[in-house]
Structure formats: C-alpha cells, structure tokens
Amino acid sequence: MSYIQSLDNIPVWGLFIIATGLFSIGAELGFRAGKFTHERQEKDQNPIVGTILGASLGLLAFFLAFTFNMAGSRYDARKKLVLDEANAIETTYLRAQLLPKPYRTEFKDLLRKYVNVRAQVPKADFELLRQVIAESEELQNLLWSKVVTMIEKSNYSRPTTLFINSLNQVFNLHDKRVNASLRNRIPISIFATLYFVGFLAMAMMGYQAGLTRNRNPIASFVLILTFSIVLTLITDLERPRQEIFSVSQQIMVDLKNKINRIP
C-alpha cells in the first residue's frame, strides 16, 4: 500500500520555492491586469477593490491558521503515541518476567527484537518506513503465535492475563501510530485549495497596485515570503517525512538501550 502523497517527494526548500514563485506570478499578473484596466478608464471606478483585497488576504490568513491547527494537532498526536508505545512495550517486557519458563525467555528475546525495530528513525526514507512496518507486523505475528502456544500448554494464570493485555496494547499502539502518521493525513485537495487561494489573493493585491499605480515591490515581496513560509511549514509539519519538524524517537531509543542492558 502506498502512503505517499503528491507533496511528500518534494523537499522543503522546493515547496518554499514553488509557493514563492506561484504567489509572485499571481502578484505580477494581477499588477499587469490592474495597470491595463487603469489605462482604459477615465477615473478610479473600482473603490471596492480594496475591500475585496482585504477580504481575500483575511480569508487566506484564516485558511492558513485553520490548516496549521489541523497539522499541529496531528503532530502532537504522533509525539504522544511514541511515548505511549514505549511505555506499553516496557510494561509488556516487565510482565514477561512473570511468565513461566521457557516462555519468559522467548518473549523477552522477541520483545528486544521488537523494540530494536521500533527504535529506528525512518523519517527520511519511505522504503525504510515500509520495511520497519513489515518487520514490526512480522514480529507481532510471531509474538501472538507464542501466546497461543503458551495458552495451550500452560495454565491460564493472572500474570499471563496481564501480559496478554499489555501485548494487545502494544499491537494497538502500533496500528494507531501507522494510522496517525500515514493514513490520517490532511487531504491533498486542501493544500491545492490553499495554493489556489494564495495565488488569487496575491493576484488581487497586484491588481489593486496596478489600478492605483502605487506599487511597493519590497512590501509585496515580504508579504509573499511570509505566506510562503507559513504554507511551507504547514506542509512539512503534516507529512511523515519531515525535514524541519520531526517526531523524536529518543524515548524509544532509550528504552532499547535500557532493555538491552537487562540480563
């Protein structure tokens, strides 16, 4: 299954250049259209243009803020799930010590392998990300087959119940992390709309400048840069392969080191 969206393969500097170029083209086209209109009318007949420009920029700012909130909430959820998964794996590992032999050793060895896989940081490579998911699910199947064998051959005690509940929680959190990072994405149509609304707003800004023949290139370019930076940050914040923002795996790495130190 492909988890990649259209913008995921574009580096963050490429996104910034695309947004800046698109908005600059919009402003330039709007300026030329406004200048053309100004030369063909005897006097200013478009007092409403300023109102429309303010509404356009306000709508763009609102849309950016709304999308930033969506991306930020998903980013916070991904960070929390890393902590929850690390805690669940540690609890499961500790409860594995309550199991009878030889299952105790078998489960501890498998959980060591599992946390070693989960501690990898595949943010820069989607192929590695798929590999980590596949290895995790393979170890989950192996762990569950061991659970079935243990239940069939030993008594169903309370420590066994606690261990199985913890193991189920580990599996559930893996699925939640995959869903939060790769499936629960902001639709590409929203980003396309953002770019389109930004283009129209910059075109309207240029159009007013052309009508009034009062253009300030520095101020216009600063505004274009501002919206481009915010849009680039939102795009990078939302996608799983982040270059500016990243969900730290350090707590999982610490757990890996902690478990590997236990005899």
C-alpha positions as a Markdown table, in Angstrom:
| # | Residue | x | y | z |
|---|---|---|---|---|
| 1 | Met | 0.0 | 0.0 | 0.0 |
| 2 | Ser | 1.3 | 3.5 | -0.9 |
| 3 | Tyr | 1.2 | 6.1 | 1.8 |
| 4 | Ile | 2.9 | 8.8 | -0.3 |
| 5 | Gln | 1.0 | 12.0 | -1.3 |
| 6 | Ser | 2.0 | 14.3 | -4.2 |
| 7 | Leu | 3.9 | 16.8 | -2.0 |
| 8 | Asp | 5.8 | 14.2 | 0.0 |
| 9 | Asn | 8.6 | 13.8 | -2.5 |
| 10 | Ile | 9.3 | 17.5 | -2.8 |
| 11 | Pro | 12.0 | 18.8 | -0.4 |
| 12 | Val | 11.1 | 21.6 | 1.9 |
| 13 | Trp | 13.2 | 24.2 | 0.0 |
| 14 | Gly | 11.3 | 23.1 | -3.2 |
| 15 | Leu | 8.0 | 23.7 | -1.5 |
| 16 | Phe | 9.1 | 27.2 | -0.5 |
| 17 | Ile | 10.3 | 28.0 | -4.0 |
| 18 | Ile | 7.1 | 26.7 | -5.5 |
| 19 | Ala | 4.9 | 28.8 | -3.1 |
| 20 | Thr | 7.0 | 31.9 | -3.6 |
| 21 | Gly | 7.1 | 31.6 | -7.4 |
| 22 | Leu | 3.4 | 30.9 | -7.6 |
| 23 | Phe | 2.5 | 33.9 | -5.4 |
| 24 | Ser | 4.9 | 36.1 | -7.2 |
| 25 | Ile | 3.4 | 35.2 | -10.6 |
| 26 | Gly | 0.0 | 35.9 | -9.2 |
| 27 | Ala | 1.0 | 39.3 | -7.9 |
| 28 | Glu | 2.7 | 40.2 | -11.2 |
| 29 | Leu | -0.3 | 39.0 | -13.4 |
| 30 | Gly | -2.6 | 41.0 | -11.1 |
| 31 | Phe | -0.5 | 44.1 | -11.4 |
| 32 | Arg | -0.4 | 43.9 | -15.2 |
| 33 | Ala | -4.2 | 43.4 | -15.3 |
| 34 | Gly | -4.8 | 46.3 | -12.9 |
| 35 | Lys | -2.4 | 48.5 | -15.0 |
| 36 | Phe | -4.2 | 47.5 | -18.2 |
| 37 | Thr | -7.6 | 48.4 | -16.6 |
| 38 | His | -6.3 | 51.7 | -15.2 |
| 39 | Glu | -5.2 | 52.9 | -18.7 |
| 40 | Arg | -8.6 | 52.3 | -20.1 |
| 41 | Gln | -10.8 | 54.0 | -17.6 |
| 42 | Glu | -11.0 | 57.8 | -17.1 |
| 43 | Lys | -11.1 | 57.7 | -13.4 |
| 44 | Asp | -11.0 | 55.2 | -10.5 |
| 45 | Gln | -14.2 | 53.3 | -10.8 |
| 46 | Asn | -13.2 | 50.4 | -8.5 |
| 47 | Pro | -13.3 | 51.6 | -4.9 |
| 48 | Ile | -14.5 | 48.1 | -3.9 |
| 49 | Val | -11.2 | 46.5 | -4.9 |
| 50 | Gly | -9.5 | 47.5 | -1.6 |
| 51 | Thr | -12.4 | 45.8 | 0.3 |
| 52 | Ile | -12.1 | 42.7 | -1.8 |
| 53 | Leu | -8.3 | 42.6 | -1.3 |
| 54 | Gly | -8.7 | 42.8 | 2.5 |
| 55 | Ala | -11.3 | 40.0 | 2.4 |
| 56 | Ser | -9.0 | 37.9 | 0.2 |
| 57 | Leu | -6.0 | 38.3 | 2.5 |
| 58 | Gly | -8.2 | 37.7 | 5.6 |
| 59 | Leu | -9.6 | 34.5 | 4.0 |
| 60 | Leu | -6.1 | 33.3 | 3.2 |
| 61 | Ala | -4.8 | 34.0 | 6.7 |
| 62 | Phe | -7.8 | 32.2 | 8.2 |
| 63 | Phe | -7.4 | 29.2 | 5.9 |
| 64 | Leu | -3.7 | 29.0 | 6.8 |
| 65 | Ala | -4.5 | 29.2 | 10.5 |
| 66 | Phe | -7.1 | 26.5 | 10.2 |
| 67 | Thr | -4.8 | 24.2 | 8.3 |
| 68 | Phe | -1.9 | 24.9 | 10.7 |
| 69 | Asn | -4.1 | 23.9 | 13.6 |
| 70 | Met | -5.1 | 20.6 | 11.8 |
| 71 | Ala | -1.4 | 19.8 | 11.1 |
| 72 | Gly | -0.3 | 20.8 | 14.6 |
| 73 | Ser | -2.9 | 18.5 | 16.3 |
| 74 | Arg | -1.7 | 15.6 | 14.2 |
| 75 | Tyr | 1.9 | 16.3 | 15.0 |
| 76 | Asp | 1.1 | 16.4 | 18.8 |
| 77 | Ala | -0.8 | 13.1 | 18.5 |
| 78 | Arg | 2.1 | 11.4 | 16.8 |
| 79 | Lys | 4.5 | 12.6 | 19.5 |
| 80 | Lys | 2.2 | 11.3 | 22.2 |
| 81 | Leu | 1.8 | 7.9 | 20.5 |
| 82 | Val | 5.6 | 7.4 | 20.6 |
| 83 | Leu | 5.6 | 7.9 | 24.4 |
| 84 | Asp | 2.5 | 5.6 | 24.8 |
| 85 | Glu | 4.1 | 2.9 | 22.7 |
| 86 | Ala | 7.4 | 3.0 | 24.6 |
| 87 | Asn | 5.6 | 2.8 | 27.9 |
| 88 | Ala | 3.4 | -0.2 | 26.6 |
| 89 | Ile | 6.5 | -2.1 | 25.4 |
| 90 | Glu | 8.3 | -1.6 | 28.7 |
| 91 | Thr | 5.3 | -2.7 | 30.7 |
| 92 | Thr | 5.0 | -5.8 | 28.5 |
| 93 | Tyr | 8.7 | -6.6 | 28.9 |
| 94 | Leu | 8.5 | -6.3 | 32.6 |
| 95 | Arg | 5.3 | -8.5 | 32.8 |
| 96 | Ala | 7.1 | -11.1 | 30.6 |
| 97 | Gln | 9.3 | -11.8 | 33.6 |
| 98 | Leu | 6.3 | -13.2 | 35.4 |
| 99 | Leu | 5.7 | -15.9 | 32.8 |
| 100 | Pro | 6.8 | -19.5 | 33.3 |
| 101 | Lys | 9.9 | -20.8 | 31.6 |
| 102 | Pro | 10.7 | -21.2 | 28.8 |
| 103 | Tyr | 8.2 | -18.6 | 27.6 |
| 104 | Arg | 9.7 | -15.9 | 29.8 |
| 105 | Thr | 13.0 | -16.0 | 27.9 |
| 106 | Glu | 11.3 | -16.4 | 24.5 |
| 107 | Phe | 9.0 | -13.4 | 24.9 |
| 108 | Lys | 11.8 | -11.2 | 26.3 |
| 109 | Asp | 14.0 | -12.0 | 23.3 |
| 110 | Leu | 11.2 | -11.3 | 20.9 |
| 111 | Leu | 10.4 | -8.0 | 22.6 |
| 112 | Arg | 14.0 | -7.0 | 22.5 |
| 113 | Lys | 14.0 | -7.5 | 18.7 |
| 114 | Tyr | 10.7 | -5.6 | 18.5 |
| 115 | Val | 11.9 | -2.6 | 20.3 |
| 116 | Asn | 15.1 | -2.6 | 18.2 |
| 117 | Val | 12.9 | -2.4 | 15.1 |
| 118 | Arg | 10.6 | 0.3 | 16.6 |
| 119 | Ala | 13.6 | 2.4 | 17.6 |
| 120 | Gln | 14.6 | 3.0 | 14.1 |
| 121 | Val | 14.1 | 6.5 | 12.6 |
| 122 | Pro | 12.9 | 6.1 | 9.1 |
| 123 | Lys | 11.7 | 9.7 | 8.5 |
| 124 | Ala | 14.0 | 10.3 | 5.5 |
| 125 | Asp | 13.2 | 7.1 | 3.6 |
| 126 | Phe | 9.7 | 5.8 | 2.8 |
| 127 | Glu | 11.2 | 2.4 | 1.7 |
| 128 | Leu | 12.8 | 2.0 | 5.2 |
| 129 | Leu | 9.5 | 3.1 | 6.7 |
| 130 | Arg | 7.7 | 0.3 | 4.9 |
| 131 | Gln | 10.4 | -2.1 | 6.0 |
| 132 | Val | 10.0 | -1.1 | 9.6 |
| 133 | Ile | 6.2 | -1.6 | 9.5 |
| 134 | Ala | 6.6 | -5.0 | 7.8 |
| 135 | Glu | 9.2 | -6.2 | 10.3 |
| 136 | Ser | 7.0 | -5.0 | 13.2 |
| 137 | Glu | 4.0 | -6.8 | 11.9 |
| 138 | Glu | 6.0 | -10.0 | 11.4 |
| 139 | Leu | 7.3 | -9.9 | 15.0 |
| 140 | Gln | 3.7 | -9.2 | 16.2 |
| 141 | Asn | 2.5 | -12.4 | 14.4 |
| 142 | Leu | 5.4 | -14.3 | 15.9 |
| 143 | Leu | 4.6 | -13.0 | 19.4 |
| 144 | Trp | 1.0 | -13.9 | 19.1 |
| 145 | Ser | 1.7 | -17.4 | 17.9 |
| 146 | Lys | 3.9 | -17.8 | 21.0 |
| 147 | Val | 1.0 | -16.6 | 23.1 |
| 148 | Val | -1.3 | -19.2 | 21.6 |
| 149 | Thr | 1.2 | -21.9 | 22.2 |
| 150 | Met | 1.7 | -20.8 | 25.8 |
| 151 | Ile | -2.0 | -20.8 | 26.5 |
| 152 | Glu | -2.4 | -24.3 | 25.0 |
| 153 | Lys | 0.5 | -25.8 | 27.0 |
| 154 | Ser | 0.3 | -24.0 | 30.4 |
| 155 | Asn | -2.2 | -22.8 | 32.9 |
| 156 | Tyr | -4.0 | -19.6 | 32.3 |
| 157 | Ser | -2.9 | -17.5 | 35.3 |
| 158 | Arg | -3.3 | -13.9 | 36.2 |
| 159 | Pro | 0.3 | -12.9 | 35.2 |
| 160 | Thr | -0.5 | -14.5 | 31.8 |
| 161 | Thr | -3.6 | -12.4 | 31.5 |
| 162 | Leu | -1.7 | -9.2 | 32.4 |
| 163 | Phe | 1.0 | -10.0 | 29.9 |
| 164 | Ile | -1.6 | -10.7 | 27.1 |
| 165 | Asn | -3.4 | -7.4 | 27.8 |
| 166 | Ser | -0.1 | -5.5 | 27.7 |
| 167 | Leu | 0.8 | -7.2 | 24.4 |
| 168 | Asn | -2.5 | -6.3 | 22.9 |
| 169 | Gln | -1.9 | -2.7 | 23.9 |
| 170 | Val | 1.5 | -2.8 | 22.1 |
| 171 | Phe | -0.2 | -4.1 | 18.9 |
| 172 | Asn | -3.0 | -1.4 | 19.1 |
| 173 | Leu | -0.5 | 1.4 | 19.6 |
| 174 | His | 1.5 | 0.2 | 16.5 |
| 175 | Asp | -1.7 | 0.4 | 14.5 |
| 176 | Lys | -2.5 | 3.9 | 15.9 |
| 177 | Arg | 0.9 | 5.2 | 15.0 |
| 178 | Val | 0.7 | 3.9 | 11.5 |
| 179 | Asn | -2.8 | 5.4 | 11.1 |
| 180 | Ala | -1.7 | 8.8 | 12.6 |
| 181 | Ser | 1.4 | 9.1 | 10.6 |
| 182 | Leu | 0.5 | 7.7 | 7.2 |
| 183 | Arg | -3.3 | 7.4 | 6.8 |
| 184 | Asn | -4.8 | 10.2 | 8.8 |
| 185 | Arg | -3.4 | 12.9 | 6.5 |
| 186 | Ile | -4.7 | 16.3 | 5.5 |
| 187 | Pro | -6.2 | 15.7 | 2.1 |
| 188 | Ile | -4.1 | 17.0 | -0.9 |
| 189 | Ser | -7.2 | 18.9 | -2.0 |
| 190 | Ile | -6.9 | 21.2 | 1.0 |
| 191 | Phe | -3.3 | 22.0 | 0.1 |
| 192 | Ala | -4.3 | 22.6 | -3.5 |
| 193 | Thr | -7.0 | 25.0 | -2.4 |
| 194 | Leu | -4.5 | 26.8 | -0.1 |
| 195 | Tyr | -2.1 | 27.4 | -3.0 |
| 196 | Phe | -5.0 | 28.5 | -5.3 |
| 197 | Val | -6.5 | 30.9 | -2.7 |
| 198 | Gly | -3.0 | 32.3 | -2.1 |
| 199 | Phe | -2.5 | 32.8 | -5.8 |
| 200 | Leu | -5.8 | 34.7 | -6.1 |
| 201 | Ala | -5.1 | 36.8 | -3.0 |
| 202 | Met | -1.7 | 37.8 | -4.4 |
| 203 | Ala | -3.2 | 38.5 | -7.8 |
| 204 | Met | -5.8 | 40.8 | -6.1 |
| 205 | Met | -3.0 | 42.6 | -4.3 |
| 206 | Gly | -1.2 | 43.1 | -7.6 |
| 207 | Tyr | -4.4 | 44.2 | -9.3 |
| 208 | Gln | -5.0 | 46.9 | -6.7 |
| 209 | Ala | -1.4 | 48.1 | -7.1 |
| 210 | Gly | -1.9 | 48.3 | -10.9 |
| 211 | Leu | -5.2 | 50.2 | -10.5 |
| 212 | Thr | -3.7 | 52.8 | -8.2 |
| 213 | Arg | -0.3 | 52.9 | -9.9 |
| 214 | Asn | 1.2 | 52.7 | -6.4 |
| 215 | Arg | 3.4 | 49.6 | -6.2 |
| 216 | Asn | 5.8 | 48.8 | -3.4 |
| 217 | Pro | 7.8 | 45.8 | -4.5 |
| 218 | Ile | 9.6 | 45.3 | -1.2 |
| 219 | Ala | 6.4 | 45.3 | 0.9 |
| 220 | Ser | 4.7 | 43.0 | -1.6 |
| 221 | Phe | 7.6 | 40.6 | -1.7 |
| 222 | Val | 7.8 | 40.5 | 2.1 |
| 223 | Leu | 4.1 | 39.6 | 2.3 |
| 224 | Ile | 4.6 | 36.9 | -0.4 |
| 225 | Leu | 7.6 | 35.4 | 1.6 |
| 226 | Thr | 5.5 | 35.4 | 4.8 |
| 227 | Phe | 2.6 | 33.4 | 3.3 |
| 228 | Ser | 5.1 | 31.1 | 1.5 |
| 229 | Ile | 7.0 | 30.4 | 4.8 |
| 230 | Val | 3.8 | 29.6 | 6.7 |
| 231 | Leu | 2.5 | 27.4 | 3.9 |
| 232 | Thr | 5.8 | 25.5 | 3.7 |
| 233 | Leu | 5.9 | 24.9 | 7.5 |
| 234 | Ile | 2.3 | 23.6 | 7.4 |
| 235 | Thr | 3.1 | 21.2 | 4.6 |
| 236 | Asp | 6.2 | 19.9 | 6.3 |
| 237 | Leu | 4.5 | 19.6 | 9.7 |
| 238 | Glu | 1.8 | 17.4 | 8.3 |
| 239 | Arg | 3.8 | 14.9 | 6.3 |
| 240 | Pro | 5.5 | 11.8 | 7.8 |
| 241 | Arg | 8.9 | 12.6 | 6.2 |
| 242 | Gln | 9.6 | 15.8 | 8.0 |
| 243 | Glu | 12.7 | 18.0 | 7.4 |
| 244 | Ile | 12.0 | 20.9 | 9.7 |
| 245 | Phe | 9.8 | 19.2 | 12.2 |
| 246 | Ser | 10.4 | 15.7 | 13.4 |
| 247 | Val | 8.8 | 13.4 | 15.9 |
| 248 | Ser | 11.7 | 12.4 | 18.2 |
| 249 | Gln | 12.2 | 8.7 | 18.7 |
| 250 | Gln | 14.7 | 9.2 | 21.5 |
| 251 | Ile | 12.4 | 7.7 | 24.2 |
| 252 | Met | 12.2 | 4.6 | 22.1 |
| 253 | Val | 16.0 | 4.6 | 21.7 |
| 254 | Asp | 16.4 | 5.0 | 25.4 |
| 255 | Leu | 14.0 | 2.1 | 26.0 |
| 256 | Lys | 16.0 | 0.0 | 23.6 |
| 257 | Asn | 19.2 | 0.7 | 25.5 |
| 258 | Lys | 17.5 | 0.1 | 28.8 |
| 259 | Ile | 16.1 | -3.3 | 27.8 |
| 260 | Asn | 19.4 | -4.4 | 26.1 |
| 261 | Arg | 21.2 | -3.7 | 29.4 |
| 262 | Ile | 18.9 | -6.1 | 31.3 |
| 263 | Pro | 20.5 | -9.6 | 31.6 |
